[in-house]
Amino acid sequence: MFLQPKYIKIFLVLFFLPSLVFASEIKEWQQKKSEHFVVYYTLPDQDSLAGEVSRMAEHYYKVLGELIGYIRYENFWTWDQRALIYIYADQKNFMQKTGQPAWSSGGSADHSYLLKNRVIVTYVQADGFIDGVLPHEITHLVMRDFWGTGKDFPQWFDEGMAQLNETHKRDDVNRIFPKIIKIQGYIPIQVLQKMDVYRETDKNAVAIFYGQSLSMVDFMIKIYGADQFAYFCRQLRDGGSFEESLRRAYPAFSSLEEFEKKWLRYMKNK
Ligand SMILES: [Zn+2]
């Protein structure tokens, strides 16, 4: 409940966006290039918004790179490897230009379209894009490149990481989750491990999934430190299974259940 509205309100749309789609319109787009991103926008009066998006995108990229200890060693996502961010002025414009149906129920479509093409497509209706959707999607993009293909680990971990830089979300989760735990409303770790949130239709379950994902990742970093977390990420990248990597990086978590137990204890004492 406390997470989902952002998705509905901001209404992010992600889809396959080859340059072909925009070939006939590309002259309408203004662009702002930074080291790792190109921001496309359609109206001259969005110039300052595009500048802010560009600046914040670089900021999130840097913060994430520092967290996983990665980007400073790699010269990636520059020049023609930059990620593209398309901002439409409004939903009407977006629908007209792309021929997309009325996505009025909101939410984000399957991330895989976005990830394959390193594109973020959105339009801004509310004041939640820059501090919500943008860091979320940038994290997905960076982490996908970091993990490489063929890795199979739980979706909650990916989504937990994606939310780390979403302003206010962590505070919301830390405030609300102890109450959810008290009424046994959380998702047991073995269920969470296999959960595919895109198939989930119960809004409440979706909200709990996102909240718990963020809370668990936040717990790993806050209590055990950034170095250990970065080590864990590298273990995953280098092909360790989720459980193996967890045990290697966190001796305190001898099993998934032990991880869950420690997280629960930490949250209950908040
Ligand atoms: Zn996501």
Boltz pocket constraint, residues with backbone or C-beta under 6 A from the ligand:
constraints:
  - pocket:
      binder: B
      contacts: [[A, 111], [A, 136], [A, 140], [A, 158], [A, 159], [A, 162]]
      max_distance: 6.0
